């Protein structure tokens, strides 16, 4: 077993020294301000288990003694004080205080015990304590004493200290002496009184047992402070008083009601009451969208059934107005709760064509990724959303930003219906008039969903595209043109030649980048001529083409590119020869090992290593094959 000293040493590792001061202050707060003595004892114990200085440990031990005293644990208090006096004698002032308390405890032992009535009076005074344990202890002990203390308790309920007065009322409630208690509770609850543990449940018990007090409360409820009513709302809802339900509704409409008031109202609400509250909250001249949303959330959580057309229309109106609640913190942090409301109460068409369409139109650009990508995934209506999105792409009512996000998200769709695909492709072609991002998203949709013949429509759009969009479109178009070899493709090739000759240098380069690597005699002829172009970029794309085609036609064009005037193009040709393991290129690459340019030397060395490795590995496998063939013959 670990010795106590060892245990303390281990604990001191887990509580750093610098945290001991913080722990001590927290303990002091729990003891003095909160009256949470058990928690304070726990925190003081952690200080003692830390590597704190003796001065702090002495104070913590002294405070533990005070806590024990307040809890009525005299022996434990005496032990704590004695530990301070003996173990921390060097802490003069703290040890002096401990000795003083020890002397006080000794005097209490020798003094005559207080009279029975004096004990009751002391306990009644403890009812006014702000320390939870002390007050609860007094309530418990006075309840056990019983009828003997009733006269003093009836006097105490008139005390000006509300905490003491309500404590006495709790004891009388326990003893079933109800007379005069209503006035005590209502006096406290109509003032700025912070409800203590048991006050609200005692009052609820009183209202349950006395009909006359319940009736009085229904007329006095307008005077009860919002904080008190909030703390008791769930209890009061169980009274099943229609007038109280109506009052809760008024509080929601007219005040900044607490969440528990919404819950209390919703727990008793039916569809007609929901409609009435929503009508009041959504008045056109002064709508209270945040309150309507909170009430609707509570209704859903308590599973109130809403099926009438008027109620569902109100649900739709509340959800539609979520973007207006941005400043109240409801949007876009709304995701799951509103969707659950929609799923519970609305049909797919009602939600998507109503609130969701409104969100797309009214939401800010930063909300669109969540709206377009996430919301459909969090509902069971994925296919309904896809149908809707395809219609949005063709609609002038939605912004280009919305359409851009929809097109970007279509890569996750699994369209099987050909009519859907055609509508999407037509919308994508329309979107090619947008900015670069829109064009890229539209081209992705065309690539995934258009047939080869539909992709040929890109020819008329190519002159209007630039940069990455042009290169992407050219590649899609080229693959459509050459998807099937044969004479029927000749007219399209002629169209391509016209495009290539008639466009700007940037346009021609974009086309070349898209067509590079595709096998066709017409393109081979074009890229062979491009090797002699004065434009470095054109020669660069030609090298890219012969890089891909080298395995079929040999490395001759790449070897020729080693004489390109551009070092960038030379490096690209060297790298391509290495990747193709072009054995015939070795004599042409060796001179580059002596090049004065480091990048060319490094590129040549890497290419030669790649070629050597390829043929050495090939030789190993040939040798293995021959050996295995001989063994198998034997």
C-alpha positions in Angstrom: 0.0 0.0 0.0 1.1 3.6 -0.7 1.9 5.6 2.4 0.0 8.8 3.1 3.1 10.9 2.3 3.5 9.1 -1.0 -0.1 9.7 -1.8 0.2 13.4 -1.1 3.4 13.5 -3.2 1.5 11.9 -6.1 -1.4 14.3 -5.7 0.9 17.3 -5.7 2.1 16.3 -9.1 -1.5 16.4 -10.4 -2.2 19.9 -9.0 0.5 22.4 -10.1 1.8 24.8 -7.5 0.7 27.8 -9.5 -2.9 26.6 -9.4 -3.0 26.3 -5.6 -3.8 30.0 -5.2 -6.6 29.7 -7.7 -8.0 26.7 -5.9 -7.9 28.5 -2.6 -9.8 31.5 -4.0 -12.4 29.2 -5.6 -12.8 27.4 -2.2 -13.2 30.7 -0.4 -15.9 31.8 -2.9 -17.8 28.6 -2.5 -17.6 28.8 1.3 -18.3 32.5 1.9 -20.3 33.7 -1.1 -22.2 30.5 -2.2 -22.5 28.7 1.1 -21.5 25.5 -0.6 -19.5 24.0 2.3 -19.0 20.5 0.9 -17.6 21.9 -2.3 -15.4 24.3 -0.4 -14.0 21.4 1.7 -13.2 19.5 -1.5 -11.3 22.5 -2.9 -9.4 23.2 0.3 -8.4 19.5 0.3 -6.9 20.0 -3.2 -4.8 22.9 -1.9 -3.4 20.7 0.8 -2.6 18.0 -1.7 -0.7 20.4 -3.9 2.8 21.7 -3.7 1.6 25.0 -2.2 3.7 26.8 0.4 3.0 26.1 4.1 1.4 29.6 4.5 -1.3 28.7 2.0 -1.8 25.2 3.4 -2.2 26.6 6.9 -4.9 29.0 5.7 -6.7 26.2 3.8 -6.6 24.0 6.9 -8.0 26.8 9.1 -10.8 27.4 6.6 -11.6 23.7 6.6 -12.1 24.0 10.4 -14.6 26.9 9.8 -16.5 24.8 7.3 -16.8 21.9 9.7 -18.0 24.3 12.4 -20.7 25.6 10.1 -21.8 22.1 9.3 -22.0 21.3 13.0 -19.1 18.8 12.9 -17.3 20.0 16.0 -14.8 17.1 16.2 -13.6 17.5 12.7 -13.3 21.3 13.2 -11.3 20.8 16.4 -8.9 18.4 14.5 -8.4 20.9 11.7 -7.6 23.8 14.2 -5.2 21.5 16.2 -3.4 20.6 12.9 -2.8 24.3 12.2 -1.6 25.1 15.7 0.8 22.2 15.7 1.9 21.5 12.2 2.0 25.1 11.0 3.1 26.8 14.2 5.6 28.9 12.2 2.7 30.6 10.5 2.2 32.8 13.5 -1.0 34.7 12.7 -2.9 31.7 11.2 -1.8 29.5 14.2 -3.0 32.2 16.6 -6.5 32.2 15.0 -6.6 28.4 15.2 -5.8 28.4 18.9 -8.5 31.0 19.5 -11.1 28.8 17.8 -9.8 25.8 19.8 -10.3 27.8 23.0 -13.8 28.8 21.8 -14.8 25.2 21.2 -13.5 24.2 24.7 -15.7 27.0 26.3 -18.7 25.7 24.3 -18.1 22.2 25.7 -18.0 23.5 29.3 -21.0 25.8 28.9 -24.5 24.7 29.9 -26.5 23.4 26.9 -29.0 25.9 25.5 -32.7 25.4 26.4 -35.0 23.6 24.0 -36.7 26.9 23.0 -33.3 28.6 22.5 -32.4 25.8 20.1 -35.6 26.3 18.1 -34.9 30.1 18.0 -31.4 29.4 16.8 -32.7 27.1 14.0 -35.3 29.7 12.9 -32.5 32.2 12.6 -30.6 29.7 10.4 -33.6 29.7 8.1 -32.3 33.1 6.9 -28.8 31.8 6.1 -27.6 32.2 2.5 -25.5 29.0 3.0 -27.6 26.3 1.4 -26.5 23.5 3.8 -27.2 25.6 6.9 -30.7 26.6 5.7 -31.6 23.1 4.5 -30.3 21.6 7.8 -32.5 24.1 9.8 -35.6 23.2 7.7 -35.0 19.5 8.2 -34.4 19.7 12.0 -37.4 22.0 12.6 -39.6 19.6 10.6 -38.4 16.8 12.8 -39.2 18.8 15.9 -42.7 19.2 14.6 -45.7 20.9 16.3 -43.7 22.2 19.2 -42.1 24.9 17.0 -45.2 25.9 15.1 -46.0 29.1 17.2 -42.4 30.5 16.6 -42.7 29.6 12.9 -46.0 31.4 12.5 -44.3 34.5 14.0 -41.2 34.0 11.7 -43.3 34.0 8.5 -43.9 37.7 9.1 -40.2 38.5 9.3 -38.9 41.2 7.0 -36.1 38.8 5.8 -37.7 37.0 2.9 -35.3 34.1 3.0 -36.0 33.5 6.7 -39.8 34.0 6.1 -40.0 31.6 3.2 -37.8 29.0 5.1 -40.4 29.1 7.9 -43.2 28.7 5.4 -41.5 25.6 4.0 -41.4 24.0 7.4 -45.1 24.9 8.0 -45.9 23.4 4.6 -44.1 20.2 5.6 -46.2 20.2 8.8 -49.4 20.9 6.8 -50.1 24.2 8.4 -51.2 26.1 5.3 -53.1 29.0 6.7 -51.5 32.4 6.0 -48.7 30.9 3.8 -50.0 32.3 0.5 -49.3 35.9 1.6 -45.7 34.9 2.5 -45.0 33.4 -0.9 -46.7 36.1 -2.9 -44.9 38.8 -0.9 -41.6 37.4 -1.9 -42.4 36.4 -5.5 -43.7 39.9 -6.4 -40.3 41.4 -5.3 -36.8 40.9 -6.7 -36.3 37.7 -4.7 -34.0 35.0 -5.9 -35.9 31.7 -5.4 -34.0 29.3 -3.1 -34.2 25.5 -3.2 -37.6 24.3 -2.2 -39.4 27.6 -2.3 -41.0 27.0 -5.7 -42.0 23.4 -5.0 -43.5 24.4 -1.6 -45.6 27.1 -3.2 -46.8 24.6 -5.9 -47.8 22.2 -3.2 -49.7 24.9 -1.5 -51.6 25.7 -4.7 -52.4 22.1 -5.3 -53.8 21.7 -1.8 -55.8 24.9 -1.5 -58.3 25.9 -4.2 -58.9 29.3 -2.7 -55.1 30.1 -2.9 -55.0 28.8 -6.4 -57.8 31.2 -7.4 -56.0 34.1 -5.7 -52.8 33.3 -7.5 -54.6 33.4 -10.9 -55.5 37.1 -10.2 -52.0 37.9 -8.7 -49.9 36.1 -11.3 -49.5 39.4 -13.3 -47.5 40.7 -10.3 -45.1 37.8 -10.1 -41.6 38.8 -11.3 -40.5 37.1 -14.7 -37.5 35.4 -13.0 -39.7 33.8 -10.3 -42.4 32.8 -12.8 -39.7 31.3 -15.0 -38.3 29.2 -12.2 -41.8 27.9 -11.4 -43.3 27.7 -14.9 -43.0 23.9 -15.4 -44.5 23.2 -12.0 -47.4 25.7 -12.5 -48.2 24.2 -15.9 -49.3 21.0 -14.1 -52.1 22.9 -12.4 -54.1 22.7 -15.7 -55.7 26.1 -15.3 -56.7 27.7 -18.6 -56.4 31.2 -17.2 -52.7 30.4 -16.3 -52.1 29.1 -19.8 -53.5 32.4 -21.1 -51.2 34.4 -18.8 -48.1 32.5 -19.9 -49.1 33.3 -23.5 -49.3 37.0 -22.6 -45.9 36.9 -20.9 -44.4 35.4 -24.1 -45.9 38.1 -26.3 -45.4 41.1 -24.1 -42.1 40.4 -22.3 -38.7 38.9 -22.8 -39.8 35.6 -21.4 -37.4 32.9 -20.1 -37.1 29.6 -21.9 -38.9 27.7 -19.1 -42.0 29.9 -19.7 -42.1 28.7 -23.4 -41.8 25.2 -22.2 -44.6 25.6 -19.6 -46.8 27.1 -22.3 -46.0 24.4 -24.9 -46.6 21.6 -22.4 -50.3 22.5 -22.2 -50.7 23.9 -25.8 -52.9 22.4 -28.4 -53.1 23.4 -32.1 -55.6 26.2 -31.6 -53.5 27.7 -28.8 -50.4 27.5 -31.1 -52.3 29.2 -33.9 -53.4 32.0 -31.6 -49.9 32.6 -30.2 -48.3 32.6 -33.6 -50.9 35.0 -34.9 -50.1 37.4 -32.1 -46.3 37.0 -32.6 -46.4 37.4 -36.4 -48.5 40.5 -36.7 -47.4 42.2 -40.0 -46.9 45.6 -38.3 -44.6 44.2 -35.6 -43.5 40.6 -36.1 -41.5 38.9 -33.3 -39.8 36.2 -35.3 -37.3 35.1 -32.6 -40.1 34.4 -30.1 -42.2 32.6 -32.7 -39.2 30.3 -33.5 -38.6 29.6 -29.8 -42.2 28.7 -29.2 -42.2 26.5 -32.3 -39.1 24.7 -31.1 -40.7 24.0 -27.7 -43.8 22.7 -29.4 -41.8 20.3 -31.5 -39.8 19.1 -28.4 -43.0 18.4 -26.5 -44.4 16.7 -29.7 -47.5 18.8 -30.0 -49.4 17.5 -33.1 -50.0 20.2 -35.7 -51.9 19.1 -38.8 -54.3 21.8 -39.7 -53.6 24.0 -42.8 -53.5 27.2 -40.7 -51.0 25.8 -38.2 -48.8 24.4 -41.0 -48.9 27.7 -42.8 -47.6 29.4 -39.6 -44.8 26.8 -39.3 -43.8 27.6 -42.8 -43.9 31.4 -42.1 -41.7 31.0 -39.0 -39.1 28.9 -40.9 -39.2 31.3 -43.9 -38.2 34.2 -41.7 -35.1 32.6 -40.1 -32.7 34.7 -42.1 -34.2 37.8 -40.5 -33.0 36.5 -37.1 -29.3 36.7 -38.0 -28.6 39.4 -35.4 -30.4 37.3 -32.7 -27.9 34.4 -33.3 -30.5 32.1 -35.0 -29.0 32.1 -38.5 -27.0 30.3 -39.7 -26.7 28.4 -36.5 -30.1 27.0 -37.1 -29.4 23.9 -39.1 -30.7 20.9 -37.2 -33.6 22.3 -35.2 -35.4 24.0 -38.0 -34.9 21.0 -40.3 -36.4 18.7 -37.6 -39.4 21.1 -37.5 -39.7 20.9 -41.3 -39.5 17.2 -41.3 -42.0 16.8 -38.5 -44.6 19.2 -39.8 -44.1 20.0 -43.6 -44.2 18.0 -46.8 -41.1 18.0 -48.9 -42.7 20.3 -51.5 -44.0 22.7 -48.8 -40.6 23.0 -47.2 -38.4 23.2 -50.3 -40.7 25.5 -52.4 -41.5 27.6 -49.3 -38.9 28.3 -46.5 -35.9 26.7 -48.3 -36.5 28.6 -51.5 -36.8 31.8 -49.4 -33.5 31.0 -47.6 -31.7 30.7 -51.0 -33.0 34.0 -52.1 -32.5 35.9 -48.8 -29.5 34.2 -47.2 -26.1 35.8 -47.4 -23.3 34.4 -49.7 -21.5 32.9 -46.7 -24.6 30.8 -45.9 -24.9 29.2 -49.4 -22.4 26.3 -48.9 -24.3 25.1 -45.9 -27.7 25.6 -47.6 -26.8 23.9 -50.8 -24.4 21.2 -49.7 -25.5 20.3 -46.1 -29.3 20.8 -45.8 -30.3 18.2 -48.4 -28.1 15.6 -46.7 -29.8 16.3 -43.3 -33.3 15.5 -44.7 -34.8 12.4 -46.2 -35.7 14.4 -49.4 -32.5 14.2 -51.4 -34.1 13.5 -54.8 -36.7 16.2 -54.2 -33.9 18.7 -53.7 -32.1 17.6 -56.9 -35.3 18.2 -58.9 -35.6 21.6 -57.3 -32.0 22.5 -58.0 -32.3 21.7 -61.7 -35.3 24.0 -61.8 -33.4 26.7 -60.0 -30.6 26.6 -62.6 -33.1 27.5 -65.3 -34.9 30.2 -63.2 -34.1 33.9 -63.3 -35.4 34.4 -59.7 -32.1 33.0 -58.2 -28.7 34.7 -58.1 -25.7 33.6 -60.0 -24.0 32.7 -56.7 -26.8 30.3 -55.8 -26.5 28.6 -59.3 -22.7 28.5 -58.9 -22.9 26.5 -55.7 -25.6 24.2 -57.1 -23.5 23.4 -60.2 -20.4 22.8 -58.0 -22.4 20.4 -55.8 -23.9 18.4 -58.8 -20.9 16.1 -58.8 -22.4 14.3 -55.9 -25.7 13.7 -57.7 -26.6 10.4 -59.2 -28.9 11.2 -62.0 -30.4 8.3 -63.8 -33.3 10.1 -65.6 -32.2 11.3 -69.0 -34.6 14.2 -69.0 -33.1 15.4 -65.7 -29.6 15.2 -67.3 -30.6 17.1 -70.3 -32.2 19.9 -68.3 -29.0 20.1 -66.2 -26.8 20.2 -69.3 -28.9 22.9 -70.9 -28.6 25.0 -67.7 -24.9 24.4 -67.6 -24.5 25.7 -71.1 -26.4 28.8 -70.1 -24.0 29.2 -67.1 -21.0 29.4 -69.4 -21.8 33.1 -69.7 -20.9 33.6 -66.0 -17.5 34.2 -64.3 -14.6 31.8 -64.3 -15.8 29.9 -61.2 -19.3 29.5 -62.7 -17.7 28.3 -66.0 -15.6 25.7 -64.2 -18.7 24.4 -62.3 -20.8 24.4 -65.5 -18.1 22.5 -67.4 -17.9 19.8 -64.6 -21.7 19.4 -65.0 -21.3 19.0 -68.8 -18.4 16.6 -68.5 -20.4 14.3 -66.1 -23.9 14.5 -67.7 -23.7 15.4 -71.4 -23.5 12.8 -74.2 -20.7 13.1 -76.7 -22.9 14.8 -79.2 -24.1 17.3 -76.6 -20.4 18.1 -75.7 -19.8 19.1 -79.3 -22.0 22.2 -78.6 -18.9 23.5 -76.7 -17.4 24.5 -80.1 -19.5 27.7 -80.3 -18.7 28.5 -76.6 -14.9 28.0 -76.8 -14.1 31.5 -78.1 -15.8 33.1 -75.1 -13.7 31.1 -72.5 -10.4 31.9 -70.9 -7.7 30.3 -68.7 -8.6 27.1 -67.0 -12.1 27.2 -68.3 -10.9 27.2 -71.9 -8.4 24.4 -71.3 -11.1 22.3 -69.5 -13.7 23.0 -72.2 -11.1 22.2 -75.0 -10.3 18.9 -73.4 -13.9 17.9 -73.0 -14.6 19.0 -76.6 -11.6 17.1 -78.0 -12.5 13.9 -76.3 -16.0 14.2 -77.7 -14.7 14.8 -81.2 -12.3 11.8 -81.0 -14.6 9.6 -78.9 -15.1 7.4 -82.0 -12.4 7.1 -84.7 -13.7 7.2 -88.3 -14.5 9.4 -91.2 -17.7 10.7 -89.6 -15.5 12.8 -87.4 -13.9 14.7 -90.2 -16.3 17.6 -90.2 -15.7 18.2 -86.5 -11.9 18.1 -87.1 -12.4 20.8 -89.8 -14.3 22.8 -87.2 -11.4 22.5 -84.8 -8.9 23.6 -87.5 -11.0 26.7 -88.1 -11.1 27.4 -84.3 -7.4 27.0 -84.0 -6.5 29.2 -86.9 -8.9 32.0 -86.2 -8.4 32.6 -82.5 -5.9 34.6 -80.5 -2.6 33.2 -79.3 -4.1 32.6 -75.8 -7.1 30.9 -77.3 -5.0 28.7 -79.5 -2.8 27.7 -76.5 -5.9 26.9 -74.5 -7.1 24.6 -77.3 -3.7 22.9 -77.6 -3.6 22.3 -73.9 -7.0 20.6 -74.0 -6.3 18.5 -77.1 -2.7 17.5 -76.1 -2.2 13.7 -75.9 -5.3 12.7 -77.9 -4.4 10.1 -80.7 -5.4 11.2 -84.1 -3.4 11.8 -87.3 -4.8 15.3 -87.7 -3.6 16.3 -84.2 -0.3 14.6 -84.7 0.2 16.7 -87.8 -0.8 19.8 -85.9 1.5 19.2 -83.0 4.4 18.3 -85.3 4.0 21.8 -86.9 3.7 23.3 -83.5 7.2 22.1 -82.6 8.6 24.8 -84.9 6.4 27.6 -83.6 7.9 30.8 -82.5 5.6 30.8 -79.4 7.3 29.1 -76.5 3.9 28.1 -75.0 2.8 26.4 -78.2 6.0 24.3 -78.2 5.4 23.5 -74.5 1.9 22.0 -75.3 3.4 20.2 -78.3 5.9 18.5 -75.9 3.0 17.6 -73.6 1.3 15.9 -76.6 4.4 13.9 -77.6 5.0 12.9 -74.0 1.7 11.1 -74.0 2.1 9.8 -77.6 5.7 8.6 -77.2 4.8 5.1 -76.3 2.9 4.8 -79.6 5.0 6.8 -82.0 8.4 6.7 -80.4 10.5 9.4 -78.7 11.8 11.1 -81.9 9.8 14.3 -81.3 10.8 14.5 -77.6 14.5 14.1 -78.6 14.0 16.9 -81.2 12.6 19.0 -78.4 16.0 18.8 -76.5 17.1 21.5 -78.9 14.3 23.9 -78.0 15.6 27.4 -77.2 13.7 27.5 -73.9 15.3 25.8 -70.9 11.8 25.3 -69.5 10.8 23.3 -72.6 14.2 21.4 -72.6 13.6 20.3 -68.9 10.1 19.2 -69.8 11.3 17.1 -72.7 14.1 15.6 -70.6 11.7 14.7 -67.9 9.2 13.2 -70.5 12.0 11.0 -71.9 12.8 9.7 -68.5 9.2 8.9 -67.7 8.9 7.1 -71.0 12.2 5.1 -70.4 13.3 6.2 -73.9 16.4 4.0 -74.5 17.3 5.8 -77.8 17.4 9.1 -76.0 20.4 8.1 -73.8 23.1 9.4 -76.2 21.2 12.7 -76.4 20.8 13.1 -72.7 24.4 12.4 -71.6 25.7 15.7 -72.9 23.4 17.5 -70.6 25.3 16.1 -67.6 28.0 18.6 -68.5 25.6 21.5 -68.9 26.5 24.7 -67.1 22.9 25.0 -66.0 22.2 23.1 -62.8 18.5 22.5 -63.5 19.3 20.9 -66.8 22.1 18.7 -65.3 19.8 17.6 -62.5 16.9 16.8 -64.9 19.2 14.8 -67.2 20.7 12.8 -64.3 17.2 11.9 -63.0 16.0 10.9 -66.5 19.1 8.7 -67.1 18.6 7.0 -63.7 15.0 6.3 -64.6 15.9 4.8 -68.0 18.7 2.7 -66.4 16.4 1.5 -63.6 13.7 0.5 -66.1 16.0 -1.6 -68.3 17.9 -3.2 -65.3 14.6 -4.2 -63.8 13.4 -5.5 -67.2 16.7 -7.5 -67.5 16.1 -9.1 -64.0 12.6 -10.1 -64.9 13.8 -11.6 -68.3 16.5 -13.6 -66.5 14.0 -14.8 -64.0 11.6 -15.8 -66.7 14.3 -17.7 -68.6 15.4 -19.5 -65.5 11.9 -20.5 -64.5 11.2 -21.7 -68.0 14.2 -24.0 -67.9 13.2 -25.3 -64.4 9.7 -26.0 -65.5 11.0 -28.0 -68.6 13.0 -30.2 -66.3 
